[in-house]
Amino acid sequence: MPATTRTRPISREDRIPTVARPRNDAYTILLCISLLATVLGCLMLYMDFSKYGNDKPPAPPHVSPIKQMAAEGAGGGAQPIR
């Protein structure tokens, strides 16, 4: 009687080829640097914004357009031709 070898059935993991993970390159480092710069920029923006508090800014003075044109000379600063 011939000797039979018992083999295990082929599983799903045996059929899927294993692939090595790609190495980190310069683009990955640049991506990390840009993430760090973005987070740092957001932090600095928050710090600048928090200086102002919750106070409303003062209202700008109201100047009517006609008075403003009269004050500017209404001619755009051009001298008349004589």
C-alpha positions in Angstrom: 0.0 0.0 0.0 1.5 3.4 -1.0 2.2 5.9 1.7 -0.2 8.7 1.7 0.6 12.1 3.0 -2.1 14.1 4.5 -2.2 17.7 3.4 -4.2 20.4 4.9 -6.8 22.1 2.8 -5.8 25.4 1.1 -7.1 28.3 3.2 -7.9 31.8 2.0 -4.8 33.2 3.6 -2.7 30.8 1.5 -4.2 32.1 -1.7 -3.7 35.8 -1.0 -0.1 36.8 -1.8 1.7 38.7 0.9 3.0 42.1 -0.1 5.6 44.1 1.8 4.5 47.5 3.1 6.0 50.4 1.1 8.7 52.3 2.9 8.3 55.9 4.0 9.9 58.3 1.5 10.5 62.0 1.2 6.9 62.7 0.3 5.7 61.1 3.6 8.0 63.4 5.5 6.8 66.4 3.6 3.2 65.4 4.4 4.1 65.2 8.1 5.8 68.6 8.0 2.8 70.2 6.3 0.4 68.7 8.8 2.6 70.1 11.6 2.7 73.5 10.0 -1.1 73.5 9.6 -1.7 72.6 13.2 0.8 75.2 14.3 -0.8 77.9 12.1 -4.3 77.0 13.6 -2.9 77.3 17.1 -1.4 80.7 16.4 -4.6 81.9 14.7 -6.6 80.9 17.8 -4.1 82.6 20.1 -4.4 85.8 18.0 -8.2 85.6 17.9 -8.4 85.1 21.7 -6.7 88.4 22.4 -9.7 90.3 21.2 -12.2 88.9 23.7 -15.9 89.1 23.3 -16.2 92.9 23.0 -17.9 94.3 19.9 -15.8 96.7 17.9 -16.9 100.4 17.9 -19.3 101.4 15.2 -17.7 103.4 12.3 -18.7 107.1 12.0 -21.5 107.7 9.6 -20.7 110.1 6.8 -23.2 110.8 4.1 -21.8 110.3 0.5 -22.7 113.8 -0.5 -20.7 115.4 2.3 -17.8 113.0 1.6 -17.8 114.0 -2.1 -17.8 117.7 -1.1 -14.9 117.2 1.2 -12.9 115.5 -1.5 -13.6 118.2 -4.0 -16.1 116.2 -6.0 -13.8 116.2 -9.0 -11.4 113.5 -8.1 -8.6 116.0 -7.5 -8.3 117.1 -11.2 -7.6 120.8 -11.8 -9.9 122.6 -14.3 -8.4 123.6 -17.7 -8.2 127.5 -18.2 
